[in-house]
Amino acid sequence: MTHLHPDRLLPASEPARSLARELYAEVADLPLISPHGHTDPAWFANNTRFSDPATLFLTPDHYVLRMLRSRGLSYDDLGVPRKDGQPVAKGRDAWRLFAANYYLFAGTPSKTWVDHSLKWAFGIEEELSAATADAIYDRIDAALATPALLPRAFLDRAKVEVIATTEFALDTLPHHQKMLADGYIGRVRTTYRPDDVTNPDRAGLPERLHKFGELTGEDVSSWNGLINAHRIRREYFRQYGAVATDHGMPTANTADLPLVDKQALLDRVLAGTQSLADNDLFRAQMMTEMALLACEDGMVMQLHAGARRNTDPQLMAERGADLGADIPGTTDYVTGLSALLARCGNHPNFRLLMFTLDETNYARELAPMAGFWPSLMIGPPWWFHDSPQGIRRYLDQVVESAGFYNLAGFNDDTRALLSIPARHDVWRREVSGFLGRWVGENRLSKSSARDIARHLSYQAAKDAYRIK
């Protein structure tokens, strides 16, 4: 299969191709560090088989779903569950529809990931299509019934050293509790994502804040009580391996208000009388508060800014969030982070990993910022841009200003378990190609390139996330 050529994604010309081959050979089989993602912790806690190929490859993968929807395919026919419980297509029928339309993914990273996963996990080299749909479905389904394809066995086979899930502040972490009893926390870790109690754009925030107070025993009607509730929850999450927090915000805006103004803002939010400007201000102030807590406890702060989420109200009403209707937006990190950095930017315990969907931001803002502030690092290309071309654009834009060692390595940020080794493989190939070109241009020595390739493929993520 040409799309699984051993030199795929490596430079086409010499000497860069031979140099990239050498570098890739040295990093291809390193363990995987997956410090940020959205896999289901129930998979690892229960360690039971996946129900069918569609639930493994199709329904959890918003990259796949959005392309099919763009061509008019129904989410009912693709087997995506509905809030009202009405029936949707069974797994085999959804798979057949996916296979018949697989040609739509030509040139996309989704095809790269799926092709890699089919070969790597199941030894399947036939092209997925209407003609091969049933045979491939049956082969995957039979393999899923074997111990080798159970979730924990997958982590072993893929050499996943650490994988982080992401849970909200109100989550009681029952699956992580089970893994703690099994001695499995450490390899699998949670991540504290408090958006459910920091983002007023989410309906029902006053009710969630009330639950937050009940959960922590704090009076969240006072600003200090609210912040202490976060302090308590962060400590709880650390019991289950958390080393990081994550914040998915529409902007990178931060604020630093006097206590009297913070309390007045909270009063309006709890009463439900706040304005849209208040919503923005509350989010901005909470980002600074999360940074101050990070200075206390050393948890690494991740800011994923610039996603305009759930832009299809009908889809949101019918099925919920995170199903592909998200669009990148512009982001101003320099102005946005000014209040936060004034308070925390020089604190020795503070670390912020900056992610953006605004690619114009990399060279203009993020690389110069990471190249100055000791507390800032640049997260890997994210979401729409964790693709071969996206990785190339990213490296081209950030390295000359930020260097290699202010980058946070790679994380796959996925809900689709089998795509994890595929995504890391793409990153390692692209890093090897980038470095091979630089060695070929005599911009780097081969020995330096070897060190950098290994760092970006493995150690950078451990260092960035303070994973011991």
SULRARA-V155388 format. One record per helix or strand of 2 or more residues. SS is the DSSP state (2 for helix, 1 for strand). FROM is the first residue (numbers start at 1). TO is the last residue. Records with the same first field share a line. If there is no record, write none. Layout:
SS=FROM-TO + FROM-TO
This chain:
2=2-4 + 16-27 + 41-46 + 53-57 + 62-70 + 91-100 + 102-105 + 109-122 + 133-144 + 147-149 + 151-157 + 174-181 + 195-198 + 205-216 + 223-238 + 259-271 + 276-297 + 313-319 + 333-336 + 338-344 + 360-370 + 383-385 + 388-402 + 419-440 + 446-464
1=32-34 + 160-164 + 167-168 + 188-189 + 192-193 + 244-249 + 300-305 + 307-308 + 327-328 + 352-356 + 376-378
